[in-house]
Amino acid sequence: MRPAVANIVRLVDHWSARGLPVFYTKFELNPDDPQFDRFGDRYCIRGTEGAEFIDEILPIRGQVVAKSKHSAFVDTGLEKLLRDAGCDGVVLTGLQTQICILTTAADAYHRGLDVVVVEDAVASTRDDVRLQAIEWIHKYVGTSTDTAKLLET
């Protein structure tokens, strides 16, 4: 996770310095959310440390969008925020690549947004799963690149 976090911070620094919009998503669930039955684990519970941003990401330099589903577009208003900011695409970073990044990428694509996933700024508990998700995104809904290439633009 550490290399991905370092690259996320580099990208946020770069975009913030240029006045580009940055949106953070925060996965947080109520303690009795029925999704926990499916997950088999309890995490990101609203109001607990597990739902907070890690110190390495701070300070927040953009708008935080709370979500209760894996996709950042489900019941969040993110699409309107992006459109209001004049965005016609998204650059995705974060975790878990095979869950939140993949579902957000698909939903962005279905909303007519261009999708780019930053290969070295996404993480998963298993690298083979991360790579499979990036491959799926690249094949079906977007493109992929790395931090160095994005910083050149």
Backbone torsions as a table, in degrees:
resi	resn	phi	psi	omega
1	MET	NA	-34.7	-174.7
2	ARG	-57.7	-45.2	178.1
3	PRO	-61.5	-39.0	178.9
4	ALA	-63.6	-44.1	-179.4
5	VAL	-62.1	-43.7	178.8
6	ALA	-59.1	-40.6	179.2
7	ASN	-70.9	-36.5	176.3
8	ILE	-60.5	-46.0	-179.9
9	VAL	-62.4	-42.4	177.6
10	ARG	-59.4	-43.8	-179.9
11	LEU	-67.3	-42.6	178.3
12	VAL	-62.6	-42.9	176.8
13	ASP	-56.9	-47.1	-177.9
14	HIS	-61.8	-50.2	-177.5
15	TRP	-69.4	-40.9	-179.8
16	SER	-62.7	-41.4	179.7
17	ALA	-62.7	-24.2	179.8
18	ARG	-98.3	4.2	178.1
19	GLY	74.3	19.8	179.3
20	LEU	-83.9	148.5	-179.0
21	PRO	-69.1	138.2	176.2
22	VAL	-125.4	129.1	177.3
23	PHE	-121.1	129.4	175.3
24	TYR	-103.3	143.4	171.3
25	THR	-111.4	146.3	-177.7
26	LYS	-129.8	113.6	179.9
27	PHE	-83.2	117.6	178.4
28	GLU	-145.2	135.0	-175.8
29	LEU	-122.9	150.5	172.0
30	ASN	-68.0	151.3	-177.3
31	PRO	-57.7	-26.8	-178.6
32	ASP	-102.8	18.8	-177.7
33	ASP	-59.8	129.1	-179.0
34	PRO	-65.4	-14.7	177.8
35	GLN	-62.1	-26.2	-179.7
36	PHE	-60.9	-31.2	177.6
37	ASP	-61.9	-38.4	179.2
38	ARG	-75.2	-41.0	-175.7
39	PHE	-66.6	-34.4	-175.5
40	GLY	77.4	9.1	-179.6
41	ASP	-153.3	159.6	179.2
42	ARG	-118.5	121.8	-179.5
43	TYR	-155.2	166.9	179.1
44	CYS	53.7	45.5	179.7
45	ILE	-81.5	126.2	-178.5
46	ARG	-48.9	133.5	176.9
47	GLY	84.8	0.6	178.5
48	THR	-111.0	165.3	179.1
49	GLU	-58.7	-32.0	-179.1
50	GLY	-65.2	-14.2	178.4
51	ALA	-103.7	5.3	-178.2
52	GLU	-94.0	160.8	175.1
53	PHE	-72.2	144.5	176.8
54	ILE	-71.1	153.3	-175.4
55	ASP	-56.4	-35.2	-177.2
56	GLU	-62.0	-24.0	-179.1
57	ILE	-83.8	-22.0	-175.9
58	LEU	-74.8	149.7	2.0
59	PRO	-80.1	154.0	176.8
60	ILE	-71.5	128.0	-179.8
61	ARG	-123.8	56.2	-179.9
62	GLY	175.1	-170.0	-178.0
63	GLN	-92.5	137.9	178.2
64	VAL	-96.4	130.2	177.7
65	VAL	-115.0	113.2	177.8
66	ALA	-78.0	139.7	179.4
67	LYS	-136.0	150.8	178.1
68	SER	-120.8	7.7	174.0
69	LYS	-128.1	165.8	-177.1
70	HIS	-63.4	-43.7	179.0
71	SER	-73.3	135.9	178.4
72	ALA	-72.0	-5.9	-178.4
73	PHE	-96.8	-14.0	-175.2
74	VAL	-80.2	113.3	174.9
75	ASP	57.4	36.9	-178.0
76	THR	-120.4	-21.2	-174.1
77	GLY	80.2	7.2	-178.4
78	LEU	-59.2	-41.1	-178.6
79	GLU	-58.6	-44.8	178.7
80	LYS	-63.0	-41.8	178.1
81	LEU	-59.9	-43.4	178.6
82	LEU	-64.1	-47.2	-179.7
83	ARG	-62.5	-43.8	179.4
84	ASP	-62.4	-29.7	178.9
85	ALA	-84.6	-0.1	179.2
86	GLY	79.8	18.3	-178.8
87	CYS	-82.9	137.0	174.2
88	ASP	-114.8	10.0	178.7
89	GLY	-164.1	174.7	179.2
90	VAL	-132.6	147.0	170.9
91	VAL	-113.9	118.2	-172.1
92	LEU	-102.8	133.2	174.5
93	THR	-136.7	165.1	174.9
94	GLY	122.5	-151.3	-178.2
95	LEU	-148.0	170.1	-27.8
96	GLN	-72.1	132.8	-174.4
97	THR	-56.3	-44.6	-174.5
98	GLN	-79.0	-4.9	-179.0
99	ILE	-118.6	-80.7	-174.0
100	CYS	-68.4	-43.9	-179.1
101	ILE	-65.9	-45.5	-178.6
102	LEU	-63.3	-46.3	-178.2
103	THR	-69.7	-35.9	176.8
104	THR	-66.9	-40.4	177.9
105	ALA	-60.7	-46.6	179.7
106	ALA	-62.7	-44.2	-179.8
107	ASP	-66.8	-36.4	176.5
108	ALA	-62.9	-46.8	178.9
109	TYR	-58.3	-44.1	-179.2
110	HIS	-68.6	-14.1	175.9
111	ARG	-97.6	8.4	176.7
112	GLY	81.0	17.2	179.4
113	LEU	-94.9	144.4	171.7
114	ASP	-71.6	142.3	-175.7
115	VAL	-124.3	128.7	172.6
116	VAL	-129.2	127.9	173.9
117	VAL	-106.1	135.3	-178.7
118	VAL	-93.9	105.6	-170.2
119	GLU	-55.8	-38.1	-178.1
120	ASP	-97.3	13.8	176.4
121	ALA	-126.8	21.3	171.7
122	VAL	-126.9	152.0	-176.9
123	ALA	-140.7	156.2	174.7
124	SER	-144.5	164.2	178.2
125	THR	-69.3	-22.2	176.7
126	ARG	-129.6	129.1	-176.3
127	ASP	-66.8	-33.6	179.4
128	ASP	-63.4	-36.6	178.7
129	VAL	-70.4	-40.0	176.5
130	ARG	-58.4	-47.0	-178.8
131	LEU	-65.7	-38.4	176.8
132	GLN	-63.1	-41.1	179.2
133	ALA	-65.6	-42.6	177.8
134	ILE	-61.6	-43.0	178.7
135	GLU	-60.6	-43.7	179.1
136	TRP	-62.9	-46.5	179.0
137	ILE	-58.8	-48.0	-179.0
138	HIS	-61.2	-38.5	-178.0
139	LYS	-73.1	-38.4	-169.0
140	TYR	-111.8	-31.2	-170.1
141	VAL	-135.3	-4.6	-177.1
142	GLY	-170.8	-155.1	177.6
143	THR	-130.0	173.9	176.5
144	SER	-137.5	155.6	179.3
145	THR	-154.7	-173.0	175.7
146	ASP	-123.5	170.5	-175.0
147	THR	-58.9	-46.1	-177.8
148	ALA	-56.8	-42.7	179.5
149	LYS	-66.2	-39.7	178.5
150	LEU	-66.9	-36.0	-179.2
151	LEU	-69.0	-19.2	177.0
152	GLU	-73.7	-19.9	-175.1
153	THR	-89.5	NA	NA
